[in-house]
Amino acid sequence: MSLIKKQGGFIARDRNRQPDAYTPEYKSSVKRSPNAALVSFPSSISEETAPMFGHSMLGELDNDLIHNYARAGESAIGPRIIVHGRVLDEHGNGVPNTLVEVWQANAGGRYRHKKESYIAPLDPNFGGCGRTITDEDGSYELLTIQPGAYPWPNRANDWRPAHIHFSLFGSGFAQRLITQMYFEGDPLIKLCPIVGVLKSQQSVDALTALLDMKHTVPMDSLAYKFDMVLRGRRQTYFENRNEGK
């Protein structure tokens, strides 16, 4: 299943880029990895085409995580950033009208979640989630704060690098791809066991947003550029669709 209609010749995916299902350094993969051969089930028409997401469902501040959960006259705490880029097909064409959802930790590395166990404080003005729809050329833009790193119980002293989770929807909610974005220059990227399952530096680079000084707002916000490629040899690694469909 793809988020886009096939245009021209299909560029075969490089399956060697996909990480192994069983990677003991990433502890969760031990129980999650399959013990038998995978079985593929065809999706139904209703799964691929419905329910539809109406553009009118977006709120005015949905793409502004600095203010969309903040009290009137207040804003989220942390370094202000702009995250922008394009959703592309395998030929480099922009994919319009794609619903892009994001969620992330706050500047202290804590999620707004009832099961969150990290002791960093919550920011009452930061909800940690937002959404937007790509323009005709596949471009998107979000305003948010730089998320913090946080510890996680994988090994004795593992920390997740700062990251933002992305979810892309096609024409129906069954057409969903999930990935995450890291930040250029973060020393924790190379130490993260989740990043470590990727088989090439090229794959890691595809998940790393580059600092974009041309898109910054002076005295206000830094900017990072993050493009997502839906399929083909240059496909972004998507966590829930290793085969890229």
trRosetta pair geometry for C-beta under 8 A, 3 or more apart (Angstrom, degrees):
i j d omega theta_ij theta_ji phi_ij phi_ji
1 43 5.9 24 -69 11 133 145
1 48 6.4 -147 -134 -111 121 105
1 170 7.7 -147 156 22 101 157
1 174 7.1 -70 178 125 168 96
1 175 5.7 -135 153 -108 120 83
1 245 5.0 87 39 145 47 97
2 5 7.6 151 93 -80 120 17
2 6 7.3 97 54 -61 157 74
2 170 7.3 123 122 -97 42 150
2 175 7.5 6 101 -146 22 115
2 230 6.6 88 -163 148 91 125
2 231 6.0 -42 -125 -32 113 147
2 245 6.0 -81 -62 -164 69 59
3 87 7.9 -71 114 168 147 129
3 95 6.6 57 118 178 112 156
3 98 6.5 43 170 -120 131 119
3 168 6.2 -23 -96 132 159 116
3 169 7.6 141 -125 138 113 21
3 170 3.8 -151 -130 -84 67 104
3 171 8.0 152 -154 -8 56 69
3 175 5.5 138 -97 162 65 115
3 177 6.5 -74 -41 -6 127 121
3 230 5.2 -119 45 -140 114 141
4 7 7.4 -52 147 -8 117 103
4 89 5.0 -100 82 -98 173 115
4 95 5.4 -99 -84 -116 120 125
4 170 7.5 -129 -42 -123 41 112
4 230 5.8 124 -1 79 116 162
4 231 7.6 -138 40 15 111 117
6 10 6.3 -37 -146 -78 118 95
7 89 6.6 64 33 126 120 163
7 91 6.4 -89 88 10 113 142
7 93 6.9 -18 69 30 157 152
8 91 6.4 77 48 -71 135 147
10 90 7.8 60 -156 60 51 156
11 90 4.5 -164 39 157 124 139
11 91 7.5 161 -17 -66 128 68
11 231 7.6 145 66 122 93 85
11 232 3.9 33 83 -132 122 101
11 233 5.8 -88 151 -6 116 89
12 232 7.8 71 67 -139 20 54
12 233 7.1 42 83 -60 58 90
13 17 8.0 -110 170 38 85 114
13 231 6.6 -75 -78 -171 107 80
13 232 6.6 -148 -88 -144 65 9
13 233 6.7 173 -133 -78 34 45
13 235 6.2 -11 -125 3 100 140
13 243 7.1 125 76 179 163 56
13 244 4.7 171 -106 34 150 153
14 17 4.7 68 102 -10 103 110
14 233 5.0 64 -21 -133 108 77
15 18 5.6 -36 -166 12 57 117
15 243 7.4 -8 -110 -126 100 66
16 199 6.8 -118 150 99 70 157
17 198 7.8 -7 178 -161 75 81
17 199 5.9 -160 -147 53 38 115
17 200 6.2 -59 -126 17 83 119
17 202 7.6 -74 -126 85 119 110
17 203 5.5 155 -171 -75 103 123
17 235 7.9 153 83 63 147 95
17 237 7.4 -136 139 -83 108 101
18 199 7.5 24 66 0 20 125
18 237 7.5 148 -113 -127 61 100
18 242 4.8 84 -151 -177 131 101
18 243 7.5 -5 -83 -81 157 39
19 23 6.5 -35 168 -38 115 142
19 197 3.7 50 -153 147 150 98
19 198 5.7 -71 -67 -85 111 36
19 199 6.2 -180 -92 -33 60 89
19 237 7.8 54 -11 -151 100 139
19 242 7.6 -106 47 -129 71 120
20 23 5.5 129 78 -59 97 93
20 197 6.9 -128 46 -162 68 96
21 29 6.5 174 162 -169 49 106
21 32 7.5 -133 -179 108 90 83
21 33 4.0 126 136 -133 98 94
21 34 6.1 -20 151 19 162 80
22 29 6.0 156 -131 140 31 107
22 30 6.9 63 -145 -110 81 46
22 33 4.0 63 -74 -135 76 174
23 26 4.7 36 95 30 107 103
23 29 4.8 31 46 75 75 160
23 33 8.0 145 6 -66 58 132
23 193 7.7 163 129 174 115 95
23 196 7.5 168 167 103 138 93
23 197 4.6 -156 10 -109 174 103
24 27 7.2 22 -174 -100 51 48
24 29 7.3 -115 -72 74 24 104
24 30 5.9 52 -111 -76 66 106
25 155 7.9 -32 -162 -46 64 128
25 193 4.6 -157 137 -140 92 112
25 196 5.9 -57 106 98 140 141
25 197 7.7 -173 70 -69 105 78
26 29 4.6 58 94 -4 101 118
26 154 6.9 -48 -140 -151 45 131
26 193 4.4 167 -81 141 70 108
26 194 5.6 99 -118 -86 125 52
26 196 7.0 -178 -49 66 102 100
26 197 5.5 -30 -13 -52 144 119
27 30 6.1 -37 -172 3 48 113
27 154 4.9 177 9 -155 114 71
27 155 7.2 165 -40 -55 121 67
27 193 7.6 46 -10 119 70 159
28 31 6.8 -66 -169 44 47 93
28 32 5.7 27 147 -9 79 125
28 154 7.5 -67 -17 -115 87 93
29 32 5.4 -71 -131 53 36 105
29 33 5.3 49 168 -44 77 102
29 197 7.2 137 -57 -96 157 143
30 33 6.6 -43 -144 13 15 109
34 37 7.7 76 135 -130 135 2
34 38 6.1 147 31 -73 176 79
43 47 4.5 -117 -177 83 104 134
43 48 5.4 114 117 -51 127 98
43 174 5.9 148 -154 144 141 147
44 47 4.7 100 56 3 78 103
44 48 7.2 -158 92 -2 43 88
45 48 6.0 -67 -150 43 32 105
45 49 5.8 -8 167 10 70 121
46 49 6.5 -75 -130 52 24 89
46 50 5.4 -44 -164 45 67 110
46 172 7.8 151 156 -147 37 151
47 50 7.9 -53 -80 54 9 67
47 172 6.3 127 146 128 36 144
47 174 3.9 40 170 -27 86 164
48 170 7.9 -30 -165 96 69 129
48 171 7.1 32 156 76 68 103
48 172 5.0 132 155 33 22 142
48 174 5.8 -71 -79 69 40 123
48 175 6.2 66 -144 -46 63 108
49 52 7.7 -22 161 -64 63 90
49 171 5.9 -21 -126 122 53 113
49 172 4.8 3 20 -58 3 129
50 172 5.3 -11 16 -123 19 111
50 173 7.8 -21 130 12 34 89
51 172 7.0 112 40 -144 25 76
51 173 6.1 16 45 -11 73 117
52 171 7.1 -30 -110 179 85 67
52 172 7.1 -54 -78 -97 55 61
53 57 6.4 -101 -175 41 77 139
53 99 5.2 13 81 -58 160 148
53 169 6.4 71 -5 107 144 149
53 173 7.7 110 -45 -69 102 87
54 57 4.9 108 74 -18 83 101
55 58 6.2 -34 -176 8 54 111
55 97 7.8 -74 -74 -138 115 91
55 133 6.1 -52 -120 -8 93 167
58 62 4.9 -107 -163 21 83 153
58 63 7.9 14 -170 -28 122 92
58 131 6.7 -131 -117 99 97 102
58 132 7.2 70 -138 -122 140 42
58 133 6.6 -108 -51 -13 150 108
59 62 4.5 126 55 -45 79 96
59 68 7.3 116 91 -139 127 111
61 64 4.5 -72 -161 52 77 111
61 67 5.4 -100 -153 95 134 99
61 68 4.1 172 127 -94 108 82
62 68 6.3 86 -102 -115 24 146
62 130 5.6 136 166 -162 56 78
62 131 5.0 -42 164 60 117 76
62 132 6.5 158 106 -74 102 61
63 130 5.6 111 -120 164 28 123
63 131 6.9 -80 -77 87 68 31
63 132 3.9 45 -89 -71 120 115
63 140 7.9 -151 -132 -177 132 90
63 141 6.7 71 165 95 137 64
63 142 5.1 -124 -171 -113 85 65
63 143 6.7 84 132 18 75 78
64 67 4.9 -7 130 42 119 97
64 68 5.4 141 82 -41 74 94
64 130 7.0 174 44 -129 23 143
64 142 7.7 -174 -79 -164 32 61
64 143 4.6 5 -124 59 68 117
64 144 8.0 -178 -162 -68 34 55
65 68 5.9 -47 -111 24 33 112
65 69 7.6 2 -161 8 60 99
65 76 6.7 -4 132 -11 75 156
65 102 7.5 -78 -55 88 137 117
65 104 7.6 39 -173 42 167 114
65 126 7.0 45 161 -148 90 84
65 127 7.1 -127 -150 57 82 83
65 128 7.0 52 -160 -115 124 15
65 129 7.2 163 -114 67 111 16
65 130 4.5 -107 -66 -32 92 133
65 142 6.8 31 -7 173 105 105
65 143 6.5 -166 31 95 69 62
65 144 3.9 21 52 -109 126 85
65 145 7.0 -116 104 6 108 74
66 70 7.1 -13 141 -23 51 136
66 75 5.1 2 164 -165 92 107
66 76 4.9 -123 -142 28 51 106
66 80 6.2 22 -97 -123 140 100
66 126 8.0 -31 -129 -104 33 89
66 143 5.3 -57 1 132 112 106
66 144 6.4 -171 -45 -122 77 25
66 145 6.2 115 -95 -44 82 88
67 70 4.9 -71 -142 30 46 122
67 75 5.7 -43 -82 -116 75 85
67 76 7.5 -113 -54 -8 35 89
67 143 7.9 15 11 98 93 127
68 127 6.4 -75 95 29 93 127
68 130 6.0 138 21 -100 156 101
69 76 7.5 59 61 -70 95 104
69 125 6.3 145 100 180 82 39
69 126 5.9 90 69 -156 124 12
69 127 3.2 151 -54 -28 151 104
69 128 7.8 -9 4 5 154 53
70 74 4.8 -149 178 93 109 82
70 75 5.1 -23 -114 -109 167 32
70 76 6.1 -115 -70 -42 115 65
70 125 3.8 34 -115 -164 82 100
70 126 7.3 19 -71 -64 84 48
71 74 4.6 35 64 32 86 124
71 124 7.5 11 -20 124 109 106
71 125 6.1 -82 10 -102 77 98
74 125 5.1 -117 125 -105 114 145
75 125 6.1 115 142 148 14 141
76 106 7.2 -146 -166 -139 114 98
76 107 7.5 146 154 -22 100 109
76 123 5.8 69 -148 138 78 145
76 125 5.0 -159 -84 109 49 95
76 126 3.8 79 -124 -80 112 102
76 144 7.8 -19 65 -164 154 54
76 145 5.0 -128 115 -23 125 134
77 106 7.4 42 65 177 87 115
77 107 5.6 -106 108 24 78 140
77 123 5.0 -151 30 -126 101 129
77 125 7.0 105 -17 57 77 112
77 126 7.0 -94 29 -28 69 128
77 145 7.1 59 93 -131 33 165
78 106 6.7 -169 -39 174 142 74
78 107 2.8 -166 -94 -74 122 134
78 123 7.5 -70 -22 -74 108 161
78 126 7.7 43 7 -79 122 153
78 145 3.4 86 83 178 122 133
78 146 5.7 -150 161 48 112 71
78 147 7.9 23 -179 -86 159 27
78 148 7.7 -122 -123 -41 130 93
79 107 7.0 134 16 -123 67 119
79 145 6.2 123 67 -162 47 77
79 146 4.2 8 66 10 107 121
79 222 6.9 5 160 18 114 114
80 143 7.3 -9 -169 -172 95 93
80 144 7.9 163 -151 95 55 28
80 145 6.1 -49 -96 -103 43 68
80 146 8.0 -53 -8 -15 6 82
80 220 6.2 -61 88 161 139 64
80 221 4.2 -81 119 -99 101 88
80 222 7.5 144 92 23 59 67
81 143 7.7 163 87 -154 45 50
81 144 6.0 -24 66 73 87 73
81 145 6.7 107 17 -143 88 20
81 146 5.3 93 -20 -62 130 77
81 221 5.7 150 -113 -169 18 95
81 222 5.1 -28 -113 72 82 84
81 223 6.7 148 -168 -96 73 30
81 224 6.2 12 178 1 124 103
82 141 6.5 -16 -172 -165 101 98
82 142 7.3 152 -160 79 53 48
82 143 6.0 -28 -104 -101 68 65
82 215 6.1 -127 90 136 134 107
82 216 7.3 177 28 -112 119 42
82 217 7.0 103 -27 -9 131 101
82 221 5.1 91 -25 134 90 132
82 222 7.3 -153 25 101 76 40
82 223 4.1 -20 65 -109 105 86
82 224 7.3 172 86 25 57 60
83 102 7.8 108 78 -97 148 167
83 141 7.3 155 84 -155 50 48
83 142 4.7 -12 61 61 97 100
83 144 6.3 -4 1 26 114 114
83 164 6.7 -53 -95 43 168 166
83 181 7.3 115 -152 99 134 160
83 209 6.8 -54 -135 -136 95 161
83 223 7.6 174 -77 -157 26 62
83 224 5.4 -15 -110 67 70 96
83 226 6.1 -9 -171 19 96 119
84 139 7.0 10 -177 -173 97 95
84 140 6.6 -171 -144 93 61 56
84 141 4.2 -5 -103 -106 102 79
84 142 7.2 -178 -74 23 57 61
84 212 7.5 -82 55 54 102 155
84 215 6.2 -131 40 179 135 156
84 223 6.6 -15 17 -167 107 109
84 224 7.7 151 28 81 62 49
84 225 6.1 -32 78 -110 75 64
84 226 7.6 143 79 33 27 72
85 139 7.2 -164 112 -140 25 66
85 140 6.5 -8 62 54 62 86
85 209 7.7 -115 -51 -123 134 100
85 225 5.2 120 -84 -172 90 65
85 226 4.3 -106 -29 74 151 47
85 227 4.4 -152 -177 -71 117 49
85 228 6.9 100 115 -7 132 74
86 94 5.3 -81 -169 -113 121 96
86 134 7.4 84 -149 -144 57 122
86 137 6.8 -61 -125 128 122 84
86 138 4.3 64 -169 110 94 103
86 139 5.0 -42 -94 -88 82 59
86 140 7.3 149 -104 11 32 76
86 227 5.1 -1 54 -123 76 94
86 228 7.7 -148 99 35 45 64
87 94 6.9 82 72 -159 62 66
87 95 4.6 -70 112 54 102 105
87 98 5.0 -61 67 52 165 154
87 100 7.0 -157 -50 -73 129 118
87 134 5.2 -87 25 -80 118 156
87 138 4.7 -132 61 -169 67 100
87 140 6.9 50 -19 -13 97 117
87 168 6.5 138 -123 -128 137 137
87 227 7.7 174 -82 -162 24 65
87 228 5.2 -16 -114 67 68 100
87 230 6.9 52 178 -50 90 102
88 92 5.7 -20 -169 -140 129 32
88 93 6.5 137 -155 68 75 34
88 94 6.1 -51 -100 -97 66 41
88 95 6.5 174 -111 -8 12 94
88 138 5.9 100 -76 147 54 161
88 227 6.0 15 -4 180 119 111
88 228 7.0 168 24 84 75 47
88 229 5.0 -30 75 -104 101 68
88 230 6.9 -156 88 -2 47 83
89 92 7.3 -48 69 22 67 18
89 93 4.9 -4 36 57 109 90
89 95 5.7 115 -45 -61 85 105
89 229 7.5 47 161 -156 9 71
89 230 5.7 -30 -113 39 50 116
89 231 7.0 -14 -159 43 66 88
89 232 7.6 86 158 -12 61 127
90 229 6.7 85 -96 180 49 105
90 230 7.1 -89 -43 67 72 79
90 231 5.1 -56 -54 88 112 74
90 232 2.7 126 -131 -36 118 139
90 233 7.5 90 -152 21 109 62
90 234 6.8 142 -141 44 68 92
90 235 7.2 -29 -96 -66 93 84
91 232 7.7 158 -41 -61 48 160
93 138 7.4 134 139 -28 53 141
94 134 7.2 -168 176 163 101 128
94 135 7.8 -20 161 83 143 75
94 136 7.3 76 104 127 132 44
94 137 4.1 92 33 170 171 48
94 138 2.5 -151 -165 4 87 112
94 139 6.7 -32 -139 -29 138 65
95 98 5.3 47 116 -36 104 131
95 134 6.4 57 93 87 68 159
95 138 4.7 71 37 -109 47 111
95 230 6.6 54 -30 -26 156 136
96 134 5.6 -152 -141 106 37 100
96 135 6.4 -60 -126 123 91 31
96 136 4.7 -4 -102 -128 137 34
96 137 7.1 54 -78 1 94 15
96 138 6.0 -93 -65 -67 50 56
97 133 6.1 -6 -142 179 41 113
97 134 6.4 -62 3 65 15 85
98 133 6.8 157 71 -156 36 64
98 134 4.4 23 42 12 88 122
98 138 7.2 27 15 -136 122 72
98 140 8.0 -79 75 -57 97 126
98 168 5.7 -6 170 -160 120 98
98 169 6.8 160 -170 66 69 58
98 170 7.3 -27 -125 -100 89 42
99 131 6.5 -4 -174 -173 88 117
99 133 5.7 -31 -95 -100 53 80
99 168 7.2 143 80 -157 60 45
99 169 4.1 -5 60 47 111 114
100 131 6.4 162 88 -155 53 65
100 132 5.4 -14 61 63 102 75
100 133 7.0 166 15 -98 82 25
100 134 6.4 89 -22 -46 116 86
100 140 5.1 13 25 -128 157 165
100 142 7.9 -120 113 -50 123 120
100 166 6.5 -31 -163 -158 91 98
100 167 7.4 144 -160 76 43 53
100 168 5.9 -12 -103 -101 67 72
101 129 7.2 0 -178 -170 94 95
101 130 7.4 176 -152 94 57 39
101 131 4.4 -21 -103 -100 70 101
101 166 7.3 137 78 -161 51 47
101 167 4.3 -16 63 60 101 105
101 168 8.0 -165 25 -70 73 29
101 169 7.4 50 -5 -17 106 106
102 129 6.7 174 92 -147 57 52
102 130 5.5 -5 56 59 97 80
102 131 7.0 177 16 -81 69 49
102 142 6.2 26 15 -124 150 170
102 144 7.5 -87 109 -62 144 152
102 164 5.4 -3 -164 171 118 110
102 165 6.3 147 -156 80 59 59
102 166 5.7 -21 -98 -99 80 60
102 167 7.5 -169 -74 19 33 76
103 111 7.9 43 158 -136 105 110
103 128 5.7 48 -162 140 74 88
103 129 4.4 -10 -101 -99 86 88
103 164 7.6 158 75 -165 29 69
103 165 5.0 -15 60 60 78 114
103 167 8.0 26 3 -7 96 110
104 111 7.8 -152 134 -103 27 84
104 128 5.4 -143 67 -160 56 85
104 129 7.8 165 19 -77 63 48
104 144 6.9 73 43 177 145 147
104 147 4.5 -119 169 -71 117 139
104 163 7.2 -159 -126 103 97 51
104 164 4.5 -38 -79 -116 126 73
104 165 6.5 -177 -72 17 65 77
105 108 7.6 -109 155 76 106 53
105 109 5.0 13 145 -157 147 32
105 110 5.7 127 -161 54 101 16
105 111 5.1 -73 -101 -63 73 67
105 128 6.7 -3 -113 -130 14 128
105 147 4.6 101 65 -161 80 114
105 148 6.0 -89 114 52 121 73
105 150 5.9 -166 -120 -22 170 133
106 109 7.2 -53 68 15 63 17
106 110 5.4 -16 37 61 103 75
106 111 7.6 170 -7 -89 78 25
106 112 7.4 78 -38 -39 110 87
106 120 7.6 -168 69 125 104 124
106 122 7.0 121 3 -147 154 46
106 123 4.6 167 -150 8 150 118
106 126 4.9 112 -111 98 110 147
106 128 6.2 -82 -59 -79 74 106
106 145 7.0 18 -159 79 61 130
106 147 6.8 133 106 -128 6 72
106 148 6.8 1 97 13 54 104
107 123 6.9 69 23 -47 94 143
107 126 7.8 171 -6 -40 85 172
107 145 5.2 -59 -64 139 100 130
107 146 6.4 61 -118 76 84 71
107 147 6.9 -127 -93 -130 34 29
107 148 5.3 71 162 -36 34 104
108 120 3.6 172 141 176 116 127
108 121 5.9 83 24 50 172 67
108 123 7.4 157 9 -39 108 100
108 148 5.0 -61 156 18 9 156
109 118 6.3 -99 115 150 96 159
109 120 5.2 117 63 1 85 166
109 147 6.9 93 -98 167 50 80
109 148 3.3 -87 -47 99 78 105
109 149 5.4 -25 -100 85 131 29
109 150 3.4 160 169 -66 115 92
109 160 8.0 149 -153 66 109 99
109 162 7.9 -99 -96 -97 88 75
110 116 6.0 88 -167 172 86 144
110 118 5.1 -152 -102 84 86 117
110 120 4.1 -158 -40 81 115 106
110 121 6.9 -163 21 79 153 24
110 122 6.0 -106 109 -85 136 57
110 148 7.6 11 -4 57 59 120
110 150 6.8 132 -70 -100 46 138
111 116 5.0 -169 67 -92 86 129
111 118 7.9 95 19 31 74 119
111 128 6.0 130 -144 179 65 170
112 116 7.4 -76 -132 -18 7 148
112 122 6.3 87 -100 -140 81 113
112 126 7.2 -173 -41 106 126 75
112 127 5.9 -83 37 -156 158 43
112 128 5.0 179 16 13 104 129
113 116 4.4 116 66 -39 87 99
118 150 5.2 -46 -101 -160 161 121
118 151 6.7 149 -111 50 107 81
120 148 7.0 -170 -153 82 167 148
120 150 7.0 -101 3 -111 138 105
122 126 8.0 -160 178 61 69 94
123 126 3.9 33 89 22 121 114
126 145 6.8 -57 -116 23 137 133
130 142 6.0 134 97 -145 137 117
130 144 7.0 -145 14 -80 142 109
132 140 5.2 137 94 -155 125 104
132 141 7.0 -102 141 59 175 47
132 142 6.2 -149 -6 -77 133 86
133 140 7.6 -160 105 -107 17 102
134 138 5.0 -11 175 -152 136 37
134 139 6.2 138 -156 60 82 27
134 140 5.0 -65 -97 -58 71 96
135 138 7.0 -42 66 29 66 15
135 139 4.8 -10 37 56 111 86
135 140 7.3 -178 -2 -71 79 48
143 221 7.1 -70 -138 -120 92 162
144 147 7.9 -13 141 -42 123 85
144 164 7.3 103 86 -105 164 139
146 162 6.5 -5 174 -168 84 150
146 183 7.5 33 -145 -80 100 161
146 222 7.9 27 -61 53 117 122
147 162 4.9 154 84 -156 83 89
147 163 6.6 -58 73 52 138 32
147 164 6.3 159 -4 -70 134 76
148 162 6.3 -77 -160 -99 10 99
149 159 5.1 39 165 165 118 116
149 160 6.1 179 -155 82 71 60
149 161 6.0 -46 -107 -139 102 27
149 162 5.4 -74 -61 -52 69 70
149 186 7.9 152 -71 -162 116 121
149 188 5.6 120 -116 -8 140 169
150 159 6.7 174 90 -154 23 80
150 160 5.6 -1 58 45 74 103
151 157 7.5 -62 -133 -154 113 51
151 158 6.9 115 -155 84 68 52
151 159 5.3 -51 -94 -98 55 75
151 160 7.8 166 -114 8 9 76
152 158 5.8 -51 64 97 79 102
152 159 7.2 128 12 -122 78 27
152 160 5.6 54 -11 -30 125 102
153 158 7.8 116 -142 50 6 106
154 158 4.2 -27 52 45 110 156
154 193 5.7 -165 153 35 153 142
155 158 4.9 96 42 -33 83 112
155 193 7.3 122 -9 -39 112 143
158 191 7.8 -176 -138 140 70 96
158 192 7.4 94 -170 -130 100 55
158 193 6.2 -33 -135 -1 141 112
159 188 5.6 -78 97 -141 106 133
159 191 7.3 28 55 102 86 123
159 192 7.6 -84 88 -92 55 84
160 163 6.6 -82 159 14 107 117
160 188 7.3 75 137 145 22 135
160 192 6.2 61 -130 -123 47 122
160 194 7.4 15 -119 20 90 130
161 182 5.4 28 107 -134 134 112
161 183 7.4 -156 157 33 111 83
161 186 4.7 100 -159 136 120 141
161 188 3.8 169 -88 93 82 107
161 189 4.8 24 -65 -73 164 58
161 191 7.9 131 -56 55 99 85
161 192 5.4 -83 -10 -46 98 137
161 195 7.2 28 10 -31 127 138
162 182 7.1 112 82 -147 64 65
162 183 5.4 -7 86 11 113 125
162 186 5.8 -147 35 -111 95 146
162 188 7.5 109 0 53 65 130
163 180 4.8 33 169 165 126 118
163 181 6.1 156 -158 76 75 47
163 182 5.2 -36 -99 -89 92 63
163 183 7.6 -144 -87 -13 48 83
164 180 6.6 169 83 -157 38 74
164 181 4.8 -12 57 54 89 104
165 178 7.0 -9 -174 -168 99 95
165 179 7.7 167 -155 93 57 36
165 180 4.9 -37 -102 -100 57 92
165 181 8.0 -164 -77 16 14 75
166 178 7.0 161 88 -153 57 48
166 179 5.2 -11 61 65 104 80
166 180 6.5 170 13 -96 79 33
166 181 6.2 64 -23 -22 117 103
166 226 8.0 -165 -52 129 148 137
166 228 6.8 -145 122 -74 156 148
167 176 6.2 -10 -172 -167 97 104
167 177 7.3 159 -155 81 49 46
167 178 5.2 -12 -103 -102 75 79
168 176 6.9 155 80 -154 51 52
168 177 4.7 -9 56 58 103 95
168 178 7.8 -164 20 -73 71 35
168 179 7.9 12 -4 13 106 98
168 228 6.7 -172 -52 119 145 154
168 230 7.6 -125 112 -103 157 97
169 172 7.9 -130 -178 92 96 21
169 173 6.3 -29 -140 -112 120 51
169 175 6.4 93 -168 89 56 81
169 176 5.5 -16 -102 -100 67 78
170 175 3.0 -50 40 121 120 137
170 176 7.4 -123 8 -60 81 40
171 175 6.1 44 40 34 60 149
172 175 5.2 93 60 6 71 101
173 176 6.3 6 -179 -47 52 117
176 240 7.1 -2 106 82 90 145
177 230 7.0 180 -3 -135 166 79
177 238 4.3 -59 -167 -138 100 146
177 240 6.8 -170 -140 59 42 99
177 241 5.6 -63 -116 21 85 131
178 238 6.0 108 58 -168 45 85
178 239 4.9 -52 95 48 98 102
178 240 4.7 63 31 1 109 113
178 241 8.0 130 29 3 71 88
179 207 6.8 -141 173 -117 113 99
179 228 6.7 165 44 -126 146 120
179 236 5.6 -18 -97 141 167 119
179 237 6.3 128 -125 89 112 60
179 238 5.1 -77 -62 -108 97 58
179 239 6.2 160 -98 -11 45 86
180 207 6.7 36 85 -164 63 116
180 239 7.4 38 -8 -34 93 126
181 207 6.3 -160 -117 -178 41 67
181 208 7.5 126 -167 -116 65 18
181 209 5.1 42 178 -34 115 111
181 224 7.9 132 155 127 130 133
181 226 4.9 -7 -130 -133 138 157
182 186 6.0 -119 176 39 103 137
182 189 5.3 92 174 -104 154 116
182 195 7.4 27 -51 -92 152 130
182 204 8.0 -24 39 -175 143 78
182 207 5.6 55 12 127 98 91
182 208 4.8 -35 76 -105 99 69
182 209 6.8 -173 82 13 41 77
183 186 4.9 90 72 -34 86 119
183 208 7.1 -16 94 -157 3 76
183 209 5.8 -26 -108 58 51 98
183 224 6.4 -77 -124 -113 85 153
184 208 5.7 100 -78 162 63 106
184 209 6.3 -103 -21 92 87 54
184 210 5.1 61 -49 -121 142 45
184 211 5.2 -108 59 -17 134 84
184 224 7.3 -179 8 -132 100 107
185 211 7.4 13 -4 -27 123 122
186 189 4.9 102 86 -30 97 98
187 190 7.1 -53 -173 32 50 99
187 191 7.2 33 141 -5 71 116
188 191 5.3 -72 -153 48 50 110
188 192 6.0 63 151 -48 81 98
189 192 6.1 -51 -154 9 29 115
189 195 5.6 142 -176 -112 67 175
189 204 6.9 111 162 -173 119 118
189 208 6.9 23 -129 -97 157 118
190 195 7.1 -99 -101 104 22 138
192 195 4.1 75 77 13 107 107
192 196 6.4 -166 96 -18 54 87
193 196 4.9 -51 -143 32 36 124
193 197 7.3 49 159 -34 62 86
194 197 6.4 -40 -166 8 35 108
195 198 6.1 -42 -178 13 52 114
195 204 6.0 61 -171 -119 105 105
195 207 7.6 -157 -120 79 94 143
198 203 4.1 -160 -173 102 122 129
198 204 5.4 156 88 -60 149 77
198 207 7.8 -140 -69 6 159 135
198 237 6.5 -103 -107 -48 113 167
199 203 6.4 70 49 8 62 146
200 203 4.9 104 62 0 81 97
200 204 7.4 -146 102 1 50 84
201 204 5.4 -52 -151 39 43 113
201 205 6.0 47 150 -24 71 104
202 205 5.6 -52 -145 35 30 113
202 206 6.5 35 153 -25 62 103
203 206 5.7 -50 -151 28 32 114
203 207 7.1 19 153 -8 61 105
203 237 5.5 55 -166 -39 104 128
204 207 6.1 -68 -159 41 35 103
204 208 6.4 31 148 -26 69 116
205 208 5.4 -63 -144 33 36 115
206 229 7.5 -68 -158 25 123 110
206 234 7.6 172 -111 -179 134 69
206 236 5.3 -169 153 -115 117 65
206 237 6.7 119 88 -2 123 85
207 236 7.0 115 -79 -157 70 92
207 237 6.3 -39 -59 42 117 106
209 224 3.9 57 142 163 128 117
209 225 6.1 163 -164 69 85 35
209 226 4.0 -50 -99 -67 101 102
210 224 6.6 155 74 -156 32 72
210 225 5.3 -21 60 55 88 94
210 226 7.9 162 18 -71 64 58
211 222 6.9 -46 -143 178 94 116
211 223 7.5 104 -165 81 54 57
211 224 6.1 -44 -99 -101 40 74
212 215 4.3 18 119 25 117 112
212 216 7.2 172 100 -38 66 76
212 223 4.5 -63 73 106 96 103
212 224 6.1 142 9 -123 95 17
212 225 4.3 85 -49 -26 136 105
213 216 5.4 -31 -153 -3 45 121
213 222 8.0 -44 -101 -146 57 79
213 223 7.3 161 -92 49 15 98
214 223 7.8 -79 68 68 49 138
215 223 3.6 -127 94 121 99 166
215 225 6.9 121 14 -63 148 98
216 220 7.9 156 169 66 77 81
216 221 6.3 -165 -156 96 69 61
216 222 5.3 -31 -114 -131 111 38
216 223 4.7 -142 -74 1 56 100
217 220 3.9 -36 106 66 111 122
217 221 4.6 41 39 41 105 89
217 223 7.7 103 -8 -47 69 107
227 236 8.0 -161 114 -61 64 124
228 236 4.7 -52 -149 -7 70 157
229 232 6.7 -77 159 54 118 103
229 234 4.9 -37 127 113 172 90
229 235 5.2 -136 105 -118 100 34
229 236 5.1 143 45 -19 69 82
230 235 6.7 -49 110 -127 23 91
230 236 7.6 -5 -75 29 23 97
230 244 7.9 114 149 -173 55 87
231 235 5.1 -4 -137 -93 21 121
231 244 4.9 115 -126 163 80 110
231 245 7.4 49 -107 -97 127 34
232 235 5.5 152 57 -47 54 88
232 244 7.8 -167 8 174 29 146
235 238 7.6 -65 161 -7 109 97
235 244 5.0 -13 -172 -128 172 125
238 241 4.6 2 99 52 125 91
238 242 7.5 -146 77 -74 74 31
238 244 7.0 125 31 -108 114 51
241 244 6.1 120 132 -84 101 12
241 245 6.0 -133 -171 56 119 56
